[in-house]
Amino acid sequence: PQKMNWRCGSLQPPGLAVKSQLFSKRVDLKKSFLCPAGYPCAVVYRRFLFHQPATVLHLFHLFSGLALAAFNFGAQLYHSAVCILVQFLMLRLMGRTVTTVLSSFTFQMVYLLAGYYYTATEQYDIKWTMPHCVLTLKLVGLAFDYYDGGKEPSKLSLEQKSSALPSVPSLLEVAGFSYFYGGFLVGPQFTLRSYQKLVAGELTDCPGQPPNSVFPAMKRFGLGFLFLVIYTIFAPYYQDSYYLTDEFEAQPFWYRCVFILLWGKVMLYKYVSCWVIEGVCILTGLGYNGMVDGKHQWDACANMKVWLFETTPLFGGTIASFNINTNAWAARHVFKRLKFLGNKTLSHVTTLVFLTIWHGLHSGYILCFSMEFFIITVERQAQALVRDSPQLTRLANSPLYPLIYVVQQFFHWLFMGYPLVAFCLFTYDKWLKVYSSVYFCGHVFFLMAYLILSYLRKALVPKTRTE
């Protein structure tokens, strides 16, 4: 490998093998540039097809989505076609039954996991399973929504009422919904009912006319492009593979920790740029979300809350700002439907287990999501302690808060990047090597915090407040 000259302690790591750098950067940029591919389709829809019958729109969405799939994955697009056809047949032949929901869930998840198994490598690749994981949630959610359409309205939540399907959709409708160019490749998630409203021309701020959404869409595109530029500039200096080099192990402990912090931030910009640059849903009208305080809202399909992502000092805040529609899907179709368990913690754990499996079969995913659950648990206990302790409440509201905020952000991003190491390195031999090099500081820190918080609560919270 050709290496750069560098100084010990510098936050610029040495260059990795040229071929490895170019491949990794090309893969990441390809994923980012997949997103704007829907903009020309959205322009055609607005200019020529907005007033066309539903059949024409379904065909347009179907063939434009197929073209994107064929361009990126070639003949492997048959995987999505098979799953869409099977899903339609389940709805038609099995009806609004629990069996339909369970069969859909089982078939789609098994198909996805089989795809993961047979295409797995030790690095992140752009292959047919990338959009297929998005499609899997769409099709499973479709089965739930069709099932809800057969229930008494009084038994449905407001959320379920808005997405419940009153009748079985046609094959063309399911195909258009599945291949819609605004969400086929990297999301976001949306319901068939929303898609039906789009096709009917209802998602617009100008009844009977294309929505006035060009400016909001371009603002979103510009913001996403900015993040893409930032990622493109800094990504070569913060490669995943650097963790496995002798140079990384030779660095001081503080350097390794700060590298994890900066790497985690840069690495997440890859996903931020993908989701924010995707203003196609806004341009078509699918992102229309009604009016609030007299202003039209275009955030129905927003997958990122950028300001919250950049400013929150909380782990929960970052999770709430990131991959919003997938999290909402999991909350709606997994967490809330496990209400019969009577235990929120158990429902939360089950939801995280589902998301872990949905992401893939690598051990790194298991460690990442289990660490996420533990971190959020400790953070909630710490927040409750600050809220219930008069001394800590005064400290949090004191002039020292800006300093506290800076320290909190440091630990926030350090330990946000920490579990992502396992998420990105996949296999236990790799992430174990990295965690060993930093002495499992994240695990030790949160375990110590978990044990200490109960004693701090006894010391700092008045007894009358806990009784």
Contacts in CASP RR format, 6 or more apart in sequence:
PFRMAT RR
TARGET T0000
AUTHOR 0000-0000-0000
METHOD contacts of the structure
MODEL  1
PQKMNWRCGSLQPPGLAVKSQLFSKRVDLKKSFLCPAGYPCAVVYRRFLF
HQPATVLHLFHLFSGLALAAFNFGAQLYHSAVCILVQFLMLRLMGRTVTT
VLSSFTFQMVYLLAGYYYTATEQYDIKWTMPHCVLTLKLVGLAFDYYDGG
KEPSKLSLEQKSSALPSVPSLLEVAGFSYFYGGFLVGPQFTLRSYQKLVA
GELTDCPGQPPNSVFPAMKRFGLGFLFLVIYTIFAPYYQDSYYLTDEFEA
QPFWYRCVFILLWGKVMLYKYVSCWVIEGVCILTGLGYNGMVDGKHQWDA
CANMKVWLFETTPLFGGTIASFNINTNAWAARHVFKRLKFLGNKTLSHVT
TLVFLTIWHGLHSGYILCFSMEFFIITVERQAQALVRDSPQLTRLANSPL
YPLIYVVQQFFHWLFMGYPLVAFCLFTYDKWLKVYSSVYFCGHVFFLMAY
LILSYLRKALVPKTRTE
1 15 0 8 1.000
1 16 0 8 1.000
1 17 0 8 1.000
1 18 0 8 1.000
1 20 0 8 1.000
2 15 0 8 1.000
2 17 0 8 1.000
2 18 0 8 1.000
3 14 0 8 1.000
3 15 0 8 1.000
4 12 0 8 1.000
4 14 0 8 1.000
4 15 0 8 1.000
6 12 0 8 1.000
6 13 0 8 1.000
6 14 0 8 1.000
8 250 0 8 1.000
8 251 0 8 1.000
8 252 0 8 1.000
9 251 0 8 1.000
9 252 0 8 1.000
9 255 0 8 1.000
11 255 0 8 1.000
11 258 0 8 1.000
11 259 0 8 1.000
11 262 0 8 1.000
12 237 0 8 1.000
13 237 0 8 1.000
13 238 0 8 1.000
13 239 0 8 1.000
13 242 0 8 1.000
13 247 0 8 1.000
13 248 0 8 1.000
13 259 0 8 1.000
14 242 0 8 1.000
14 245 0 8 1.000
14 247 0 8 1.000
15 21 0 8 1.000
15 236 0 8 1.000
15 239 0 8 1.000
15 242 0 8 1.000
16 239 0 8 1.000
16 241 0 8 1.000
16 242 0 8 1.000
16 245 0 8 1.000
20 239 0 8 1.000
20 241 0 8 1.000
21 236 0 8 1.000
21 239 0 8 1.000
24 123 0 8 1.000
24 235 0 8 1.000
24 239 0 8 1.000
24 240 0 8 1.000
24 241 0 8 1.000
25 232 0 8 1.000
25 235 0 8 1.000
25 236 0 8 1.000
27 124 0 8 1.000
27 125 0 8 1.000
27 126 0 8 1.000
28 124 0 8 1.000
28 231 0 8 1.000
28 235 0 8 1.000
28 270 0 8 1.000
29 232 0 8 1.000
30 126 0 8 1.000
31 126 0 8 1.000
31 130 0 8 1.000
31 186 0 8 1.000
31 270 0 8 1.000
31 274 0 8 1.000
32 228 0 8 1.000
32 231 0 8 1.000
32 270 0 8 1.000
32 273 0 8 1.000
32 274 0 8 1.000
32 277 0 8 1.000
34 68 0 8 1.000
34 72 0 8 1.000
34 126 0 8 1.000
34 185 0 8 1.000
34 186 0 8 1.000
34 274 0 8 1.000
35 185 0 8 1.000
35 186 0 8 1.000
35 273 0 8 1.000
35 274 0 8 1.000
35 275 0 8 1.000
35 277 0 8 1.000
35 278 0 8 1.000
35 280 0 8 1.000
36 221 0 8 1.000
36 277 0 8 1.000
36 278 0 8 1.000
36 280 0 8 1.000
37 68 0 8 1.000
37 181 0 8 1.000
37 185 0 8 1.000
38 64 0 8 1.000
38 68 0 8 1.000
38 181 0 8 1.000
38 182 0 8 1.000
38 280 0 8 1.000
39 221 0 8 1.000
39 279 0 8 1.000
39 280 0 8 1.000
39 283 0 8 1.000
41 60 0 8 1.000
41 64 0 8 1.000
41 65 0 8 1.000
41 181 0 8 1.000
41 182 0 8 1.000
41 280 0 8 1.000
42 181 0 8 1.000
42 182 0 8 1.000
42 217 0 8 1.000
42 280 0 8 1.000
42 283 0 8 1.000
42 284 0 8 1.000
43 283 0 8 1.000
44 60 0 8 1.000
45 57 0 8 1.000
45 60 0 8 1.000
45 284 0 8 1.000
46 210 0 8 1.000
46 283 0 8 1.000
46 284 0 8 1.000
49 56 0 8 1.000
49 57 0 8 1.000
49 60 0 8 1.000
50 201 0 8 1.000
50 209 0 8 1.000
50 210 0 8 1.000
51 208 0 8 1.000
52 60 0 8 1.000
54 173 0 8 1.000
54 199 0 8 1.000
54 200 0 8 1.000
55 172 0 8 1.000
57 199 0 8 1.000
58 172 0 8 1.000
58 173 0 8 1.000
58 175 0 8 1.000
58 176 0 8 1.000
58 199 0 8 1.000
59 172 0 8 1.000
61 176 0 8 1.000
61 177 0 8 1.000
61 179 0 8 1.000
61 180 0 8 1.000
61 181 0 8 1.000
62 172 0 8 1.000
62 175 0 8 1.000
62 176 0 8 1.000
62 179 0 8 1.000
64 179 0 8 1.000
64 181 0 8 1.000
65 179 0 8 1.000
65 180 0 8 1.000
65 181 0 8 1.000
65 184 0 8 1.000
66 77 0 8 1.000
66 179 0 8 1.000
68 181 0 8 1.000
68 184 0 8 1.000
68 185 0 8 1.000
69 77 0 8 1.000
69 80 0 8 1.000
69 131 0 8 1.000
69 179 0 8 1.000
69 184 0 8 1.000
70 77 0 8 1.000
72 126 0 8 1.000
72 185 0 8 1.000
73 127 0 8 1.000
73 128 0 8 1.000
73 131 0 8 1.000
76 127 0 8 1.000
76 128 0 8 1.000
77 128 0 8 1.000
79 111 0 8 1.000
79 115 0 8 1.000
79 128 0 8 1.000
79 132 0 8 1.000
80 128 0 8 1.000
80 131 0 8 1.000
80 132 0 8 1.000
80 135 0 8 1.000
80 178 0 8 1.000
80 179 0 8 1.000
82 111 0 8 1.000
83 107 0 8 1.000
83 108 0 8 1.000
83 111 0 8 1.000
83 132 0 8 1.000
83 135 0 8 1.000
83 136 0 8 1.000
83 139 0 8 1.000
84 135 0 8 1.000
84 139 0 8 1.000
84 174 0 8 1.000
84 175 0 8 1.000
84 178 0 8 1.000
85 171 0 8 1.000
86 107 0 8 1.000
87 104 0 8 1.000
87 107 0 8 1.000
87 108 0 8 1.000
87 139 0 8 1.000
87 142 0 8 1.000
87 143 0 8 1.000
87 174 0 8 1.000
88 169 0 8 1.000
88 171 0 8 1.000
88 174 0 8 1.000
90 100 0 8 1.000
90 103 0 8 1.000
90 104 0 8 1.000
90 107 0 8 1.000
90 143 0 8 1.000
91 100 0 8 1.000
91 142 0 8 1.000
91 143 0 8 1.000
91 146 0 8 1.000
91 168 0 8 1.000
91 169 0 8 1.000
91 174 0 8 1.000
92 168 0 8 1.000
94 100 0 8 1.000
94 103 0 8 1.000
95 146 0 8 1.000
95 168 0 8 1.000
96 146 0 8 1.000
96 147 0 8 1.000
96 149 0 8 1.000
96 150 0 8 1.000
97 147 0 8 1.000
98 147 0 8 1.000
100 143 0 8 1.000
100 146 0 8 1.000
100 147 0 8 1.000
101 143 0 8 1.000
101 144 0 8 1.000
101 147 0 8 1.000
104 139 0 8 1.000
104 140 0 8 1.000
104 142 0 8 1.000
104 143 0 8 1.000
105 140 0 8 1.000
105 143 0 8 1.000
108 136 0 8 1.000
108 139 0 8 1.000
108 140 0 8 1.000
109 136 0 8 1.000
109 140 0 8 1.000
109 357 0 8 1.000
109 358 0 8 1.000
111 132 0 8 1.000
111 136 0 8 1.000
112 129 0 8 1.000
112 132 0 8 1.000
112 133 0 8 1.000
112 136 0 8 1.000
112 358 0 8 1.000
113 357 0 8 1.000
113 360 0 8 1.000
113 361 0 8 1.000
115 129 0 8 1.000
115 132 0 8 1.000
116 129 0 8 1.000
116 360 0 8 1.000
116 361 0 8 1.000
117 361 0 8 1.000
119 125 0 8 1.000
119 127 0 8 1.000
119 128 0 8 1.000
119 129 0 8 1.000
120 361 0 8 1.000
120 362 0 8 1.000
122 426 0 8 1.000
122 427 0 8 1.000
122 430 0 8 1.000
123 426 0 8 1.000
124 424 0 8 1.000
130 185 0 8 1.000
130 186 0 8 1.000
131 184 0 8 1.000
131 185 0 8 1.000
131 186 0 8 1.000
133 358 0 8 1.000
133 359 0 8 1.000
134 183 0 8 1.000
134 184 0 8 1.000
134 185 0 8 1.000
134 186 0 8 1.000
134 187 0 8 1.000
134 189 0 8 1.000
135 178 0 8 1.000
135 184 0 8 1.000
136 358 0 8 1.000
137 189 0 8 1.000
137 326 0 8 1.000
137 329 0 8 1.000
137 358 0 8 1.000
138 177 0 8 1.000
138 178 0 8 1.000
138 189 0 8 1.000
139 178 0 8 1.000
140 333 0 8 1.000
141 191 0 8 1.000
141 329 0 8 1.000
141 333 0 8 1.000
142 165 0 8 1.000
142 169 0 8 1.000
142 174 0 8 1.000
142 177 0 8 1.000
142 192 0 8 1.000
144 333 0 8 1.000
144 337 0 8 1.000
145 163 0 8 1.000
145 164 0 8 1.000
145 165 0 8 1.000
145 191 0 8 1.000
145 192 0 8 1.000
145 193 0 8 1.000
146 165 0 8 1.000
146 168 0 8 1.000
146 169 0 8 1.000
148 156 0 8 1.000
148 160 0 8 1.000
148 163 0 8 1.000
148 164 0 8 1.000
148 165 0 8 1.000
149 156 0 8 1.000
149 164 0 8 1.000
149 165 0 8 1.000
149 166 0 8 1.000
150 164 0 8 1.000
151 164 0 8 1.000
153 161 0 8 1.000
156 164 0 8 1.000
157 336 0 8 1.000
159 332 0 8 1.000
160 332 0 8 1.000
162 191 0 8 1.000
162 193 0 8 1.000
163 191 0 8 1.000
163 192 0 8 1.000
163 193 0 8 1.000
163 194 0 8 1.000
164 193 0 8 1.000
165 192 0 8 1.000
165 193 0 8 1.000
169 177 0 8 1.000
169 192 0 8 1.000
173 192 0 8 1.000
173 196 0 8 1.000
174 192 0 8 1.000
176 195 0 8 1.000
177 192 0 8 1.000
177 195 0 8 1.000
178 184 0 8 1.000
180 195 0 8 1.000
180 286 0 8 1.000
181 280 0 8 1.000
182 278 0 8 1.000
182 280 0 8 1.000
182 281 0 8 1.000
182 284 0 8 1.000
182 286 0 8 1.000
183 190 0 8 1.000
183 278 0 8 1.000
183 280 0 8 1.000
183 281 0 8 1.000
186 274 0 8 1.000
186 275 0 8 1.000
186 278 0 8 1.000
187 275 0 8 1.000
187 278 0 8 1.000
187 303 0 8 1.000
187 325 0 8 1.000
188 275 0 8 1.000
188 278 0 8 1.000
188 281 0 8 1.000
188 301 0 8 1.000
188 302 0 8 1.000
188 303 0 8 1.000
188 324 0 8 1.000
188 325 0 8 1.000
188 326 0 8 1.000
189 325 0 8 1.000
189 326 0 8 1.000
189 328 0 8 1.000
189 329 0 8 1.000
190 281 0 8 1.000
190 286 0 8 1.000
190 300 0 8 1.000
190 301 0 8 1.000
190 325 0 8 1.000
194 203 0 8 1.000
194 286 0 8 1.000
194 300 0 8 1.000
195 286 0 8 1.000
197 203 0 8 1.000
198 284 0 8 1.000
198 285 0 8 1.000
198 286 0 8 1.000
201 208 0 8 1.000
203 211 0 8 1.000
203 284 0 8 1.000
203 285 0 8 1.000
203 286 0 8 1.000
203 287 0 8 1.000
203 288 0 8 1.000
204 210 0 8 1.000
204 211 0 8 1.000
204 285 0 8 1.000
204 288 0 8 1.000
205 211 0 8 1.000
205 212 0 8 1.000
205 213 0 8 1.000
205 288 0 8 1.000
205 290 0 8 1.000
205 296 0 8 1.000
206 212 0 8 1.000
211 284 0 8 1.000
211 285 0 8 1.000
211 288 0 8 1.000
212 296 0 8 1.000
213 282 0 8 1.000
213 283 0 8 1.000
213 284 0 8 1.000
213 285 0 8 1.000
213 287 0 8 1.000
213 288 0 8 1.000
213 298 0 8 1.000
214 283 0 8 1.000
216 282 0 8 1.000
216 298 0 8 1.000
217 279 0 8 1.000
217 280 0 8 1.000
217 282 0 8 1.000
217 283 0 8 1.000
217 298 0 8 1.000
220 276 0 8 1.000
220 277 0 8 1.000
220 278 0 8 1.000
220 279 0 8 1.000
220 282 0 8 1.000
221 277 0 8 1.000
221 279 0 8 1.000
222 277 0 8 1.000
223 276 0 8 1.000
223 277 0 8 1.000
223 306 0 8 1.000
224 272 0 8 1.000
224 273 0 8 1.000
224 276 0 8 1.000
224 277 0 8 1.000
225 273 0 8 1.000
225 277 0 8 1.000
227 269 0 8 1.000
227 272 0 8 1.000
227 273 0 8 1.000
227 276 0 8 1.000
227 277 0 8 1.000
228 269 0 8 1.000
228 273 0 8 1.000
228 277 0 8 1.000
230 266 0 8 1.000
230 269 0 8 1.000
231 266 0 8 1.000
231 269 0 8 1.000
231 270 0 8 1.000
231 272 0 8 1.000
231 273 0 8 1.000
234 266 0 8 1.000
234 269 0 8 1.000
235 266 0 8 1.000
235 267 0 8 1.000
235 270 0 8 1.000
237 266 0 8 1.000
238 259 0 8 1.000
238 262 0 8 1.000
238 263 0 8 1.000
238 264 0 8 1.000
238 266 0 8 1.000
238 267 0 8 1.000
240 263 0 8 1.000
240 267 0 8 1.000
240 424 0 8 1.000
240 425 0 8 1.000
242 248 0 8 1.000
242 259 0 8 1.000
243 421 0 8 1.000
243 425 0 8 1.000
243 430 0 8 1.000
243 433 0 8 1.000
243 434 0 8 1.000
244 425 0 8 1.000
244 430 0 8 1.000
244 433 0 8 1.000
244 434 0 8 1.000
248 256 0 8 1.000
248 259 0 8 1.000
248 434 0 8 1.000
248 437 0 8 1.000
249 437 0 8 1.000
251 259 0 8 1.000
253 438 0 8 1.000
253 439 0 8 1.000
256 437 0 8 1.000
256 438 0 8 1.000
257 414 0 8 1.000
257 438 0 8 1.000
257 441 0 8 1.000
258 414 0 8 1.000
260 414 0 8 1.000
260 417 0 8 1.000
260 418 0 8 1.000
260 421 0 8 1.000
260 438 0 8 1.000
261 410 0 8 1.000
261 413 0 8 1.000
261 414 0 8 1.000
261 417 0 8 1.000
263 417 0 8 1.000
264 413 0 8 1.000
264 416 0 8 1.000
264 417 0 8 1.000
264 420 0 8 1.000
265 413 0 8 1.000
265 417 0 8 1.000
267 417 0 8 1.000
267 420 0 8 1.000
267 424 0 8 1.000
268 322 0 8 1.000
268 420 0 8 1.000
271 322 0 8 1.000
271 323 0 8 1.000
272 304 0 8 1.000
272 306 0 8 1.000
272 309 0 8 1.000
272 322 0 8 1.000
275 303 0 8 1.000
275 304 0 8 1.000
275 323 0 8 1.000
276 303 0 8 1.000
276 304 0 8 1.000
276 306 0 8 1.000
278 303 0 8 1.000
281 287 0 8 1.000
281 300 0 8 1.000
281 301 0 8 1.000
282 288 0 8 1.000
282 298 0 8 1.000
282 301 0 8 1.000
285 298 0 8 1.000
286 300 0 8 1.000
286 301 0 8 1.000
287 298 0 8 1.000
287 299 0 8 1.000
287 300 0 8 1.000
287 301 0 8 1.000
287 302 0 8 1.000
288 296 0 8 1.000
288 297 0 8 1.000
288 298 0 8 1.000
288 300 0 8 1.000
289 297 0 8 1.000
289 298 0 8 1.000
289 299 0 8 1.000
289 300 0 8 1.000
290 296 0 8 1.000
290 297 0 8 1.000
291 297 0 8 1.000
301 325 0 8 1.000
302 324 0 8 1.000
302 325 0 8 1.000
303 323 0 8 1.000
303 324 0 8 1.000
303 325 0 8 1.000
303 326 0 8 1.000
304 321 0 8 1.000
304 322 0 8 1.000
304 323 0 8 1.000
304 324 0 8 1.000
305 320 0 8 1.000
305 321 0 8 1.000
305 324 0 8 1.000
306 321 0 8 1.000
308 317 0 8 1.000
308 320 0 8 1.000
308 321 0 8 1.000
309 318 0 8 1.000
309 321 0 8 1.000
309 322 0 8 1.000
312 318 0 8 1.000
312 320 0 8 1.000
312 321 0 8 1.000
312 412 0 8 1.000
313 405 0 8 1.000
313 408 0 8 1.000
313 409 0 8 1.000
313 412 0 8 1.000
314 379 0 8 1.000
314 383 0 8 1.000
314 412 0 8 1.000
315 372 0 8 1.000
315 375 0 8 1.000
315 376 0 8 1.000
315 379 0 8 1.000
315 412 0 8 1.000
315 415 0 8 1.000
315 416 0 8 1.000
316 376 0 8 1.000
316 379 0 8 1.000
318 412 0 8 1.000
318 416 0 8 1.000
319 327 0 8 1.000
319 372 0 8 1.000
319 376 0 8 1.000
320 327 0 8 1.000
326 355 0 8 1.000
330 351 0 8 1.000
330 354 0 8 1.000
330 355 0 8 1.000
331 351 0 8 1.000
334 347 0 8 1.000
334 350 0 8 1.000
334 351 0 8 1.000
334 354 0 8 1.000
335 347 0 8 1.000
335 348 0 8 1.000
335 350 0 8 1.000
335 351 0 8 1.000
338 346 0 8 1.000
338 347 0 8 1.000
338 350 0 8 1.000
338 351 0 8 1.000
339 347 0 8 1.000
341 347 0 8 1.000
341 350 0 8 1.000
348 373 0 8 1.000
349 373 0 8 1.000
352 369 0 8 1.000
352 370 0 8 1.000
352 372 0 8 1.000
352 373 0 8 1.000
353 369 0 8 1.000
355 369 0 8 1.000
356 365 0 8 1.000
356 366 0 8 1.000
356 368 0 8 1.000
356 369 0 8 1.000
356 370 0 8 1.000
359 365 0 8 1.000
359 423 0 8 1.000
362 426 0 8 1.000
362 427 0 8 1.000
363 422 0 8 1.000
363 426 0 8 1.000
363 427 0 8 1.000
363 428 0 8 1.000
363 431 0 8 1.000
364 422 0 8 1.000
364 423 0 8 1.000
364 425 0 8 1.000
364 426 0 8 1.000
364 427 0 8 1.000
364 428 0 8 1.000
364 431 0 8 1.000
365 422 0 8 1.000
365 423 0 8 1.000
365 426 0 8 1.000
367 419 0 8 1.000
367 422 0 8 1.000
367 431 0 8 1.000
368 419 0 8 1.000
368 420 0 8 1.000
368 422 0 8 1.000
368 423 0 8 1.000
371 418 0 8 1.000
371 419 0 8 1.000
371 422 0 8 1.000
371 443 0 8 1.000
372 419 0 8 1.000
374 446 0 8 1.000
374 450 0 8 1.000
375 415 0 8 1.000
375 419 0 8 1.000
375 446 0 8 1.000
377 450 0 8 1.000
378 446 0 8 1.000
378 449 0 8 1.000
378 450 0 8 1.000
378 453 0 8 1.000
381 450 0 8 1.000
381 453 0 8 1.000
382 449 0 8 1.000
382 453 0 8 1.000
385 392 0 8 1.000
385 453 0 8 1.000
385 456 0 8 1.000
385 457 0 8 1.000
385 460 0 8 1.000
385 461 0 8 1.000
386 392 0 8 1.000
386 393 0 8 1.000
386 396 0 8 1.000
387 393 0 8 1.000
388 457 0 8 1.000
388 461 0 8 1.000
388 465 0 8 1.000
388 466 0 8 1.000
389 457 0 8 1.000
389 460 0 8 1.000
389 461 0 8 1.000
390 462 0 8 1.000
391 460 0 8 1.000
392 460 0 8 1.000
395 404 0 8 1.000
396 404 0 8 1.000
415 442 0 8 1.000
415 445 0 8 1.000
415 446 0 8 1.000
418 441 0 8 1.000
418 442 0 8 1.000
421 431 0 8 1.000
421 434 0 8 1.000
421 435 0 8 1.000
422 431 0 8 1.000
422 435 0 8 1.000
425 431 0 8 1.000
425 434 0 8 1.000
435 443 0 8 1.000
457 466 0 8 1.000
END
